[in-house]
Amino acid sequence: MDLILNYLGFSVGVNLLMFVIAYIFQTDKITDISYSVTFIAIAAFGLFQSEHSLVDIIFFALVLIWGVRLGSYLMYRIHKIGKDDRFDHIRVNFVSFLFFWVMQGLTCCIVMIPIILSFQSVAKVPSGLFLIGLVISILGLIIELIADQQKFQFKLKQPDKFMSSGLFKYVQHPNYAGELLFWWGILLASLSYTNWYVSLIGPLWITFIIVAFSGVRILQRNWKERYGADPDFQLYQKQTSKIIPGIY
């Protein structure tokens, strides 16, 4: 428990530092990349305290690649659009904005629990479960990369249209599907070195955030407001699964 609390304090501390800068300058450029920065910072903090085994280095590399990819994409996107509309109502409110940053710090730490615990394990060697989880995580990373790129290019050309091509033909939120694959793969990869019932908290939390809190739920609501009267959108909603083809 003390271990998780130490990482929690570190994660929230990193976010509070970025909050001060973002609030003073009222900028979304830090806010949009802060999520990725926090994960990379936690991974670096954990690697520093680990035994630096091959497993530790691979876990760090996975988070680094995931974070740099996502952070670069969000940085490029915010450079193009100028600001993030999601923060319009909270950016100027000190308490609401602070709450966002604290919750982000908490979330990043919780999602990283499988890797945090793995870093503390000793005498680690790549196991069969580790390799299977690694493949799943890389697959998720690739899916998320392709989906984000497809949607970004589509929105540059047709900003007022909903997207139903590319990976979006098969599920409404392929980027989230890739994100979930990445973190559930991390869980599987960590099971040889951690207690599964503790590590399970990480992917369950990110699944809850994406499906029921700030991901799919909000996008679905926004889409209905923007495209709800479009018959093609209504058909797309009925025929296309949200994240898992044929299931959800």
C-alpha positions in Angstrom: 0.0 0.0 0.0 2.8 2.4 0.8 4.3 1.7 -2.6 1.2 2.7 -4.4 0.8 5.8 -2.2 4.3 6.9 -3.0 3.6 6.6 -6.7 0.2 8.4 -6.2 1.9 11.3 -4.6 4.5 11.4 -7.4 1.8 11.3 -10.1 -0.4 14.0 -8.5 2.6 16.1 -7.9 3.6 16.1 -11.5 0.1 17.1 -12.5 -0.1 19.9 -9.9 3.1 21.4 -11.4 1.6 21.3 -14.9 -1.7 22.7 -13.5 0.0 25.8 -12.3 1.5 26.5 -15.7 -1.7 25.7 -17.6 -3.9 27.8 -15.3 -1.6 30.8 -15.3 -1.2 30.9 -19.0 -4.8 29.5 -19.7 -3.4 27.2 -22.3 -4.5 23.8 -23.6 -1.2 22.9 -25.1 0.1 21.6 -21.8 -3.2 20.1 -20.8 -3.5 18.0 -23.9 -0.1 16.4 -23.6 0.0 16.2 -19.7 -1.7 12.7 -19.7 1.1 11.2 -21.8 3.8 13.1 -19.8 2.5 11.7 -16.5 2.6 8.1 -17.7 6.1 8.5 -19.0 7.2 10.2 -15.8 5.7 7.3 -13.7 7.4 4.7 -15.9 10.8 6.5 -15.6 10.4 6.8 -11.9 9.6 3.1 -11.6 12.4 2.0 -13.9 14.9 4.0 -11.8 13.9 2.0 -8.7 13.7 -1.3 -10.5 16.4 -4.0 -11.0 16.6 -2.9 -14.7 15.9 -6.3 -16.0 14.9 -6.9 -19.7 11.2 -7.1 -18.5 11.6 -3.7 -16.8 13.1 -2.1 -19.8 10.4 -3.5 -22.2 7.6 -2.2 -19.9 9.3 1.2 -19.8 9.7 1.2 -23.6 6.1 0.2 -24.1 4.8 3.2 -22.0 7.4 5.5 -23.6 6.4 4.6 -27.2 2.7 4.8 -26.3 3.1 8.2 -24.5 5.3 9.8 -27.2 2.9 8.6 -29.9 -0.2 9.9 -28.1 1.5 13.1 -26.9 2.9 13.9 -30.3 -0.5 13.4 -31.9 -2.3 15.6 -29.4 0.4 18.3 -29.6 0.1 18.4 -33.4 -3.7 18.4 -33.1 -3.8 21.3 -30.6 -1.3 23.2 -32.8 -3.8 22.8 -35.7 -7.1 23.6 -33.9 -5.7 26.1 -31.4 -7.6 25.0 -28.3 -9.5 22.1 -26.9 -13.2 22.7 -26.6 -13.5 20.1 -23.8 -11.9 22.5 -21.4 -13.8 25.7 -22.3 -16.1 25.5 -19.2 -13.4 24.5 -16.6 -10.2 26.2 -17.8 -11.0 29.6 -16.2 -12.5 28.0 -13.0 -9.7 27.4 -10.5 -11.4 24.7 -8.5 -12.8 22.7 -11.5 -9.5 22.9 -13.3 -7.6 21.8 -10.2 -10.0 18.9 -9.8 -9.3 17.8 -13.4 -5.6 17.7 -12.8 -5.8 15.9 -9.5 -8.1 13.2 -11.0 -5.8 12.9 -13.9 -2.9 12.2 -11.5 -5.0 9.6 -9.7 -6.0 7.9 -12.9 -2.5 7.7 -14.4 -1.2 6.1 -11.2 -4.1 3.6 -11.0 -3.8 2.5 -14.6 -0.1 2.0 -14.1 -0.5 -0.3 -11.1 0.4 -3.5 -13.1 3.7 -2.0 -14.3 4.4 -0.3 -10.9 4.1 -3.7 -9.2 6.2 -5.4 -11.9 9.0 -2.9 -11.4 9.2 -4.0 -7.7 9.4 -7.7 -8.5 12.9 -9.2 -8.7 14.6 -11.9 -10.8 12.1 -11.4 -13.7 12.6 -13.2 -17.0 10.2 -13.0 -20.0 7.5 -15.6 -19.6 4.9 -17.0 -22.0 2.2 -14.7 -20.5 4.6 -11.7 -20.8 5.2 -12.3 -24.5 1.4 -12.8 -25.2 0.6 -9.6 -23.4 3.4 -7.8 -25.2 1.9 -8.8 -28.6 -1.6 -7.7 -27.5 -0.3 -4.4 -26.3 1.6 -3.7 -29.5 -1.5 -4.6 -31.5 -3.5 -2.2 -29.5 -0.9 0.5 -30.0 -1.0 0.0 -33.8 -4.8 0.1 -33.9 -4.9 3.3 -31.9 -2.3 4.9 -34.1 -4.1 4.0 -37.3 -7.5 5.1 -36.0 -6.3 8.5 -34.7 -4.5 9.2 -38.0 -7.5 8.2 -40.1 -9.9 10.4 -38.0 -7.5 13.4 -38.0 -7.1 13.3 -41.7 -10.9 12.9 -42.2 -11.7 15.8 -39.9 -9.3 18.1 -41.6 -11.2 17.6 -44.9 -14.7 17.2 -43.6 -14.9 18.7 -40.1 -18.7 18.7 -40.0 -19.2 15.0 -41.1 -19.2 11.9 -38.9 -16.7 9.3 -39.7 -17.6 5.7 -40.8 -14.7 4.7 -43.0 -11.4 2.9 -42.3 -11.3 1.2 -38.9 -14.4 3.2 -38.0 -16.4 1.1 -40.4 -16.1 -1.9 -38.0 -16.5 -0.1 -34.6 -17.4 3.4 -33.7 -14.4 4.0 -31.4 -11.4 2.0 -32.8 -9.0 4.3 -31.0 -10.5 3.4 -27.7 -10.5 -0.2 -28.7 -6.8 0.0 -29.3 -6.3 1.8 -26.0 -8.1 -0.9 -24.1 -6.1 -3.6 -25.9 -2.9 -1.9 -24.9 -3.7 -1.8 -21.2 -5.3 -5.2 -21.0 -2.2 -6.5 -22.7 0.0 -4.8 -20.1 -2.0 -6.6 -17.4 -1.5 -10.0 -19.1 2.2 -9.3 -19.5 2.5 -8.4 -15.8 0.7 -11.4 -14.3 3.9 -13.5 -14.0 5.4 -10.8 -11.7 2.4 -9.4 -9.7 -0.7 -10.3 -7.8 -3.4 -10.5 -10.4 -6.2 -9.2 -8.1 -4.3 -6.0 -7.4 -3.0 -5.5 -11.0 -6.5 -6.0 -12.3 -7.5 -2.6 -10.9 -5.5 -0.9 -13.6 -7.2 -2.1 -16.8 -10.6 -2.1 -15.0 -10.2 1.6 -14.1 -9.2 2.7 -17.6 -12.1 0.6 -19.0 -14.5 2.4 -16.7 -13.1 5.8 -17.6 -13.3 5.1 -21.4 -16.7 3.4 -21.5 -18.7 5.0 -18.7 -17.0 8.3 -17.7 -15.1 10.6 -20.1 -14.7 8.6 -23.3 -17.5 6.8 -25.2 -20.3 8.2 -23.1 -19.4 11.9 -23.8 -18.7 11.3 -27.5 -21.9 9.5 -28.0 -23.8 12.4 -26.4 -22.0 14.9 -28.6 -22.5 12.9 -31.7 -26.2 12.7 -31.2 -26.4 16.4 -30.7 -24.4 17.1 -33.9 -25.6 14.2 -36.2 -28.7 12.8 -34.6 -31.0 14.0 -37.4 -28.8 12.4 -40.1 -30.4 9.1 -41.3 -27.0 7.7 -42.3 -25.7 8.4 -38.8 -28.8 6.7 -37.3 -28.1 3.6 -39.4 -24.4 3.7 -38.5 -25.3 3.8 -34.8 -27.7 0.8 -35.1 -25.4 -1.4 -37.2 -21.9 -0.6 -35.8 -20.6 -1.8 -32.4 -19.1 0.8 -30.1 -15.8 -0.9 -29.2 -16.0 -4.7 -29.6 -17.4 -5.9 -32.9 -20.7 -7.8 -32.4 -20.5 -7.5 -28.6 -20.5 -3.8 -27.5 
